[in-house]
Amino acid sequence: MPRRLFVVGVGPGSPLYVTEAAKDAIRKSKYVVGYKYTLATIESVLDRSKQQVLEVTMGSQDEVYQDVYGRMKDDEYCTVPFTGDVNFSESEVVDRLLEIFGDDNVLIIPGISSIQVAAAKSRVPTDKALIVTFHVTGDIEQKKKDLLEAVKSGRSVILLPRPWPRDLSKHFMQSDIAKFLKASGMDTQKLKVWVFEHLTTDKETTFRGIVSDLEGREFSDLSAMVIDQVKRQTYLEF
Ligand SMILES: C[S@@+](CC[C@H](N)C(=O)[O-])C[C@H]1O[C@@H](n2cnc3c(N)ncnc32)[C@H](O)[C@@H]1O
């Protein structure tokens, strides 16, 4: 059997949000390769005496993935854990892993996204909202247009902002989003908003207000934002 890779979502931070399917994959793996925050989320599942646990950064990851792939024997497994759901806002890395390991050797195991937890806390269902991530390295102009279109048409939006402290022109955090919406003609004093930081961890915070409040306000990189235009509608109305 070829070298197998599990690409696993491990939830937004609390071990309580790590699924049994994710735990199974991790326990089966000789190698576990991940970012510091993600590895901390699954620390209680790891057995460092038997597994090789490798911490990577954006800069070092490619070399490590290739090195592990080269070292793995047939029948060995590797897990690359991702924060939240691996199918949301992770494709730049997942696509590279598919390239290195080959599609047929990769099993993708979904997790609970920070977006889902933000939806639950704000009571804005994901099916009534535009779900968008700005946390990408690629161009975000089309995403900004989609955001504006959604807000204009009265939809809610659940989004991940883009922290880019080394190049502020690429930064698209809550304050930038508020200014962008105002400059695009939206009445940001009438738009309800939630910002959640450090979801599911003991540092979790909730900000609730209007979009204009966000101007000049700083939030953690680890934050999700909800523009709440939801209209509740029960089955009694149909
Ligand atoms: C590369 S994206 C990964 C998203 C992840 N795959 C998910 O489904 O939540 C990283 C961003 O996810 C958001 N995020 C991840 N964990 C979070 C948490 N515990 N609380 C708030 N936002 C979180 C933040 O916006 C963070 O900058």
The ligand as an ORCA input file, in Angstrom:
! r2SCAN-3c Opt
* xyz 0 1
  C      -6.266     29.993      7.292
  S      -7.788     30.397      8.029
  C      -8.328     28.802      8.512
  C      -9.803     28.668      8.761
  C     -10.173     27.295      9.301
  N      -9.907     26.282      8.331
  C     -11.601     27.191      9.766
  O     -12.377     26.430      9.203
  O     -11.924     27.866     10.759
  C      -7.259     31.075      9.578
  C      -8.314     31.995     10.139
  O      -9.389     31.234     10.678
  C     -10.026     31.979     11.698
  N     -10.012     31.199     12.944
  C      -9.456     29.992     13.133
  N      -9.633     29.589     14.412
  C     -10.326     30.574     15.021
  C     -10.817     30.756     16.344
  N     -10.611     29.856     17.311
  N     -11.497     31.890     16.625
  C     -11.721     32.817     15.675
  N     -11.270     32.696     14.410
  C     -10.583     31.593     14.087
  C      -9.210     33.271     11.859
  O      -9.812     34.274     11.055
  C      -7.867     32.840     11.307
  O      -7.061     33.929     10.932
*
